[in-house]
Structure formats: C-alpha cells, structure tokens
Amino acid sequence: MRLLGFALLVIISQLNVGLAYSIERNTKAGCSINLDTSSPAYPPHLIDENMKIVLPVMEGTARIINLSQGQQVTISCLGTGNYMIANGLQLNPATCAGSSNLQLTDGTQYSYSQTGCFKQNKEVLIEQGTCANGPGTFIRNGWQFGADFIPLFDMCHEKNLALNYYTINTVYGRSANADDKANSRPSFSQSSYYPGLSVNTLYTQAEQTKTIAGIVGSDALAGQYIVPNSEYYLSRGHMAPDADFIDAASQDASYYFMNAAPQFQTFNNGNWKWLEIGVRNTALAHQLDLTIYTGTFSVMTLADINGVQQQIYLAFDANNNGLIPAPKYFWKLIHDPISNTATAVIGINNPYLDPVTPGDVICPDVCDQISWVTSAISQLTNIAKGYTFCCTAAELHKAISFAPNLDVPLFV
C-alpha cells in the first residue's frame, strides 16, 4: 500500500508538475514579447486557458514569448498583496491583440512592459500526504491562482530527522536555454520547517567544522575535512536546481532548505554540475519535457581520530539523534514520459572515500550505454569531483526503496 501511495504521488506530480507550463509556437500574426527588452521590473506570469504558465523560447539571442492572435491568457501577479500596478488587480484576463498588446476584458490594452506587478510573484507551499514509504511529508511548491493551485515542483521531507528524500520537477526542452540568467540568487529559506534550528547558521563553514570536530573527536582533523578557501566544505546542494526553472520567480522558489542537502562543493561544482547541465542540454537537443527525480540516500561517513567511520550530520537533537544528514549519495532519475524510458545517475558525496569499492556502487553501472553520458566517462570516476555511475530505473529502485518504481528501458 505504501508503494501504491508513492506511485499515486508520482502520477500526480507527472500530471501536474509536468503540465504546469505552456510553450507557444511563433506565428506570423500575434504577440511576440521580447523578455530581454520589454520586461517590467516584476513581470507577471501569463497563464493560459489550460492553467499553464506560458514559457519563452530562444529566438536568436533573445528570450521570446509568442502568443497567437486572439489567444486568451491571464496576466497574473501572484502572492499575498500582489497586483498589476496599472489597475490594482491580481488576475487580469486578457487576449493577444494587435501590435503585441494584451487587451483586458474592458477593452484596455497594455504592452507587456506595462503589465508589471507590485512585487515579484511569490510561491506557496502545500502539504499533501506522505512520501518515502511513509515517514516523509509530500510538499508541493507552486502558485496560488485564485482558487486553483499551479504546481512548480515537489519535495519529500521528513520533519523528525530534518531529512530530504527527493524532489520532482520538469525540464522543458524547448525553453531549457531561455532561463533568466541575470537573476541574482536569494538566500535559502526554511519556512516553518526545521523547528528550533537555524539552518543557515548550521551550513556556515565555521559551524560545520565545529560540528564535525565533535563527531570525529578532533578540531585538527575536522580542519582537514573542511578546508577554508577551498571547495572542501559542505555546500547547500540544490536538489531541483534553480537553473531548471525559467523565470526569476520560479528560480527563487527553489531556494528552500527542503530542496537541498549537505553536499561537498568539490562534487557540487564537479560531476553534479556536469549532470545538471547535461540533463538540460539533452532535453533541449531533443526538444523533450523530462521528468526529473532528484534524491539523497544513506549517510556519508568520515574517519574519526581512531580511524572509525562516523556518520556526518549538521545538527543533533536533545537525544543526540542526527539531524540534516550529509548524504553519501545524490541521485537523479531522468524520465522521458513520451518514450517511457529512464536513466538513473548516482554520485558519491565524499571526496575522501578513496578507494571507492565495489560495495559503494549500489547498482550495476551502465554509463557506457548512455550516449549523453559517454562523453564524460573519463571524469566520472574522479573521486574529488564525486565518483559517478549510472543504472537502470529498476536497479535504482532495488537499491533505494523510495525511488520511483519504474521498470522501463534506458533513456539513452
């Protein structure tokens, strides 16, 4: 029954997260909106009749939203206290009129640059059942659109252990290179989660060095693991990465600690970064909308002063139970719903695990069978960059019970 519950949540996510956006084809007549030259300070979301946010595509070097003549959208300034400055309304039904203007139902026409919101669109979080075979809370991150909810991505978070199991998001192939690259990164938020903890503080290098010193029994040894002015420290490792999202508001909505886990920066900026970019490039090259599951598994260990491996956490509760574990593994399952194929890619989050043994590779490695991976095979076994291997979706599920149960061919 628990697996059935997970399957239902996955189906909900694929139907909703995967259908949250609309990408319109260019037409000779209609509205062509250049986001690089016409965007107001706080752009609205244009939501079509199918409850999808219309996404831009790249035309040359410009990010363009295309609407057909007469197409209906809702100019939406989402979030509490938000509204379109021009008329004070949050939701504004409109049609694409001549000269790329948007015409409201009262006949008023606005250029896109005149549709600015009072502030940036703001997401909401909604809890919806359990996940990870029971202990996790399924959190939906998305937009409140009147009485309706438009999902952006999903998170599976266990409150008691401050543990993040996985996220689910979609990479939209036709828009994968049309993201807002000028957007500055916000701070991570814990919202109402992680009670009693200051997660930002726990992630600082000074605090993680102090915590690890307590675990391994030595300040000096902890200083060898967390090295100032280097990439040897635990970063806030995005699970569903900001660059998978297109507009600034959606990118900012990814900055929750429920969407991150402690990840060595050598790995974060190494093979994990390669994987994130590779997924987007593959979606773009084949014009595919890919469903991406990103998760963590097991707890990383480091040797203490006696050479005994100790599990690494960023915090402990009053009963000395570890909180915010540093995962041993980060994994992605890349699923193409159209061909119903999938590939799992797993990286080891420990630059000090030398050598990597056969027991550390938790499923049969099939990287040499995947065309979009083979070009990087030589770097995948670099331990400092995050030793990385691939497997089928079925083998991933055998190794990690809360991973999706997809017995499908490889996405190659």
C-alpha positions in Angstrom: 0.0 0.0 0.0 2.9 2.4 0.8 4.4 1.7 -2.7 0.9 2.3 -4.2 0.7 5.6 -2.3 4.1 6.6 -3.8 3.0 5.6 -7.2 -0.1 7.8 -6.9 2.0 10.8 -5.8 4.3 10.3 -8.7 1.4 10.2 -11.1 0.0 13.4 -9.6 3.4 15.0 -10.0 3.8 14.0 -13.6 0.3 15.1 -14.5 0.6 18.4 -12.6 4.2 19.4 -12.4 4.9 18.2 -16.0 1.9 20.2 -17.3 2.5 23.4 -15.3 3.8 25.4 -18.3 2.8 26.2 -21.8 5.3 26.9 -24.6 3.7 28.7 -27.5 4.9 28.4 -31.1 5.7 31.5 -33.1 3.0 32.6 -35.6 3.1 35.3 -38.2 0.2 37.2 -36.6 0.0 37.6 -32.8 2.1 38.8 -29.9 5.9 38.4 -29.8 7.2 39.5 -26.5 10.9 40.1 -26.1 11.6 39.5 -22.4 15.1 40.9 -22.7 13.9 44.3 -23.8 10.2 44.5 -22.7 10.1 43.1 -19.2 8.8 45.2 -16.3 10.7 45.2 -13.0 8.4 42.5 -11.6 7.0 40.5 -14.6 3.6 38.8 -14.3 3.0 35.2 -15.2 0.9 34.7 -18.3 -1.3 31.8 -17.6 -3.2 30.2 -20.5 -6.7 28.6 -20.6 -5.2 25.2 -19.7 -3.7 26.6 -16.4 -0.2 26.5 -17.8 2.3 29.3 -17.4 3.5 30.4 -20.9 7.2 30.0 -21.2 9.7 31.7 -23.6 11.9 30.2 -26.2 15.1 31.4 -27.6 15.0 33.1 -31.0 18.5 34.1 -31.9 19.9 35.6 -28.7 16.5 36.8 -27.4 14.1 35.2 -24.9 10.7 35.4 -26.6 7.1 34.6 -25.5 4.9 34.0 -28.5 1.1 34.2 -28.4 -1.3 33.6 -31.3 -3.7 36.3 -32.3 -6.7 36.3 -30.0 -5.1 33.8 -27.6 -6.5 34.1 -24.1 -4.2 34.4 -21.1 -4.5 35.7 -17.6 -1.9 38.4 -16.6 -1.2 37.2 -13.1 0.5 38.9 -10.2 0.6 36.0 -7.7 1.1 36.1 -3.9 -0.4 37.9 -1.0 -0.7 41.6 -1.5 0.4 41.4 -5.2 -1.3 43.1 -8.1 -0.8 44.6 -11.5 0.3 48.2 -10.9 -1.6 49.6 -13.8 -5.0 48.6 -12.4 -4.6 47.2 -8.9 -5.9 43.7 -9.8 -4.2 40.4 -9.2 -5.7 38.4 -12.0 -6.3 40.0 -15.4 -8.0 38.0 -18.2 -6.7 39.2 -21.5 -6.3 38.4 -25.1 -3.4 38.9 -27.6 -4.3 42.0 -29.6 -2.6 43.8 -32.4 0.9 45.2 -32.1 1.7 42.6 -29.5 -0.5 44.3 -26.9 -2.6 42.4 -24.3 -6.2 43.6 -24.2 -8.2 43.2 -21.0 -11.9 42.4 -21.0 -12.8 46.1 -20.5 -11.0 46.9 -23.8 -7.9 48.4 -22.2 -4.7 47.5 -23.9 -1.3 47.2 -22.4 2.1 46.4 -23.8 4.0 43.7 -21.8 6.2 46.4 -20.2 3.1 48.0 -18.8 1.9 44.8 -17.0 4.3 44.9 -14.2 3.4 43.6 -10.7 3.8 45.4 -7.4 6.3 42.8 -6.4 7.7 39.5 -7.6 5.4 36.6 -7.9 5.6 34.6 -4.7 5.1 30.8 -4.4 3.1 28.9 -1.7 3.9 25.6 0.0 1.1 23.0 0.4 1.5 19.7 2.3 -0.2 16.8 0.5 0.1 13.4 2.2 3.1 11.3 2.9 6.1 10.0 0.8 9.2 7.8 1.0 7.1 4.8 2.0 5.6 6.7 5.0 7.9 8.9 7.1 8.2 11.8 4.6 5.8 14.7 4.1 5.0 15.5 0.5 5.3 19.3 0.0 4.0 20.9 -3.2 5.7 24.2 -4.2 3.8 26.3 -6.6 1.4 29.2 -7.3 -2.0 30.1 -5.9 -4.1 31.1 -8.9 -7.4 32.2 -7.5 -9.0 29.1 -6.0 -6.6 26.9 -8.0 -3.0 25.7 -7.4 -0.5 25.5 -10.2 2.5 23.3 -9.2 6.1 24.2 -9.8 7.9 21.3 -8.2 7.5 18.8 -5.3 9.6 17.9 -2.2 9.6 14.9 0.1 10.9 16.0 3.5 11.0 14.1 6.8 10.3 16.5 9.7 11.6 14.4 12.6 15.1 13.9 11.1 15.3 17.1 9.0 15.9 14.8 6.1 15.1 15.4 2.4 14.4 12.3 0.4 13.7 13.6 -3.1 12.3 16.2 -5.3 10.3 16.1 -8.6 10.5 18.7 -11.3 10.2 19.0 -15.1 12.9 20.3 -17.5 11.1 21.8 -20.5 13.3 21.1 -23.6 12.1 23.9 -25.8 12.8 26.5 -23.1 15.8 24.9 -21.3 18.1 27.6 -22.6 15.7 30.5 -22.2 16.1 30.9 -18.5 16.7 34.2 -16.8 20.4 34.1 -16.4 20.6 37.6 -14.9 18.6 36.7 -11.8 20.6 37.1 -8.6 20.5 34.3 -6.1 18.3 34.8 -2.9 19.0 33.3 0.5 17.7 29.8 1.3 14.5 29.7 3.4 13.4 27.1 5.9 9.9 28.5 6.0 8.1 26.8 9.0 10.2 23.7 8.9 13.3 22.7 10.9 11.8 23.9 14.2 14.4 25.1 16.8 17.2 25.1 14.2 18.9 28.0 12.4 19.7 26.1 9.2 21.6 29.0 7.6 23.9 29.1 10.6 24.4 25.3 10.6 25.7 25.5 7.0 28.4 28.0 7.7 31.9 26.6 7.4 32.7 27.6 10.9 29.7 25.8 12.4 30.1 22.7 10.2 33.7 22.5 11.2 32.7 22.7 14.9 30.0 20.1 14.5 32.3 17.7 12.6 35.0 18.2 15.2 32.6 16.9 17.8 31.8 13.9 15.7 35.4 12.9 14.8 36.8 13.9 18.2 39.4 16.4 16.9 39.4 20.1 15.9 42.6 19.5 13.8 41.0 16.5 12.0 37.8 18.5 11.3 40.0 21.2 9.8 41.5 18.7 7.4 37.9 17.8 6.2 36.5 21.3 6.0 39.2 23.5 4.4 38.9 27.3 4.3 39.4 29.0 0.9 38.9 25.7 -1.0 36.0 23.6 -2.3 36.3 21.2 0.6 33.2 22.2 2.6 29.6 21.2 2.7 27.5 23.5 0.5 23.7 23.8 0.2 23.4 21.3 -2.5 20.3 22.0 -4.6 18.2 19.0 -5.5 15.8 20.6 -8.0 18.3 23.2 -9.3 17.4 26.8 -9.9 18.7 26.6 -13.5 16.0 24.0 -14.3 13.4 26.8 -13.9 12.9 29.6 -16.4 11.7 32.9 -14.9 13.2 34.6 -11.9 10.3 34.0 -9.5 10.4 30.3 -10.3 14.1 30.1 -9.8 13.8 31.9 -6.5 11.1 29.5 -5.4 13.7 26.7 -5.5 15.6 28.2 -2.6 14.3 26.2 0.3 16.3 24.0 2.6 13.7 21.3 1.9 15.2 21.3 -1.6 18.8 20.9 -0.5 21.2 18.7 1.3 24.8 19.0 2.6 27.0 18.4 -0.5 30.8 18.7 -0.8 31.4 21.7 -3.0 34.0 19.7 -5.0 31.1 17.4 -6.0 28.6 20.2 -6.3 30.8 22.1 -8.7 32.1 18.9 -10.3 30.2 15.9 -11.6 26.9 17.0 -10.2 27.1 20.3 -12.1 28.0 18.4 -15.2 24.9 16.2 -14.7 22.5 19.1 -14.2 23.8 20.8 -17.3 23.8 17.6 -19.3 20.1 16.9 -18.5 19.1 20.4 -19.7 21.3 20.1 -22.8 19.8 16.7 -23.6 16.2 18.0 -23.1 17.0 21.0 -25.4 18.7 18.9 -28.1 15.8 16.5 -28.4 13.0 19.1 -27.5 11.8 16.8 -24.7 10.0 17.6 -21.5 11.8 15.4 -19.0 10.5 14.5 -15.5 13.4 14.7 -13.1 13.5 12.9 -9.7 16.5 14.1 -7.5 17.2 12.4 -4.2 19.6 11.5 -1.5 20.4 8.2 0.1 22.4 6.9 3.1 24.6 9.0 5.3 28.2 10.0 4.5 30.9 8.9 6.9 34.3 10.3 7.8 37.0 8.7 9.9 37.4 9.8 13.5 40.7 10.1 15.4 40.7 6.4 15.9 40.1 5.6 12.2 36.4 4.6 12.9 33.9 5.8 10.3 31.3 8.2 11.8 28.1 9.4 10.2 28.1 13.2 9.5 25.2 15.5 10.4 24.9 19.2 10.7 23.0 19.1 13.9 21.7 16.9 16.7 18.6 16.9 18.8 18.3 16.7 22.6 18.5 12.9 22.4 21.7 13.1 20.3 19.8 11.9 17.1 21.5 13.3 14.0 19.6 16.0 12.0 20.3 17.3 8.5 22.4 14.3 7.4 25.1 14.7 4.8 24.1 12.1 2.2 26.5 9.5 1.0 24.7 9.5 -2.4 22.9 12.1 -4.5 20.9 10.6 -7.4 18.8 11.7 -10.4 16.3 9.7 -12.3 15.7 11.2 -15.7 12.4 10.0 -17.2 11.0 10.7 -20.7 7.3 10.1 -20.3 6.7 10.0 -24.1 9.1 7.1 -24.8 8.7 5.8 -21.3 12.4 5.4 -20.8 14.5 6.4 -17.8 18.1 6.5 -16.6 19.4 6.9 -13.1 22.7 8.7 -12.4 24.2 8.4 -8.9 27.1 10.3 -7.4 29.1 9.7 -4.2 29.3 12.7 -2.0 32.6 12.1 -0.3 35.9 13.3 -1.8 37.8 11.4 1.0 36.4 8.0 0.1 39.5 6.5 -1.5 39.3 3.9 -2.9 35.7 3.5 -4.0 35.0 -0.2 -3.5 32.5 -2.4 -5.5 30.2 -2.2 -2.4 30.0 1.5 -2.8 28.5 1.2 -6.3 24.9 0.2 -5.3 23.7 -0.8 -8.8 25.2 -2.2 -12.0 26.9 0.6 -13.8 25.6 1.2 -17.3 27.1 4.6 -18.1 28.8 3.2 -21.2 25.3 2.6 -22.7 24.1 6.1 -22.4 25.0 8.4 -25.3 24.7 11.7 -23.4 26.9 10.4 -20.7 29.7 8.6 -22.6 31.5 11.9 -23.5 32.2 12.5 -19.8 33.0 8.9 -18.7 36.7 9.7 -18.1 35.8 12.3 -15.4 33.0 10.3 -13.7 35.4 8.2 -11.7 37.2 11.3 -10.3 36.6 10.8 -6.6 37.2 14.5 -5.7 34.6 15.6 -8.3 32.1 13.0 -7.0 32.5 9.4 -8.2 29.5 8.9 -10.5 27.8 5.8 -12.0 24.6 5.0 -13.9 21.9 2.3 -13.6 18.5 1.4 -14.8 15.4 2.7 -13.1 14.6 -0.8 -11.9 18.0 -1.3 -10.3 17.8 2.1 -8.6 14.5 1.1 -7.0 16.1 -2.2 -5.8 18.8 -0.2 -4.1 16.7 2.7 -2.9 13.2 1.6 -1.9 11.6 5.0 -2.0 12.9 5.8 -5.5 10.3 5.5 -8.3 9.3 2.0 -9.2 9.8 2.3 -13.0 10.8 -0.9 -14.8 11.4 0.7 -18.2 14.2 0.7 -20.8 17.2 3.1 -20.5 16.8 6.7 -21.7 19.9 6.8 -23.9 
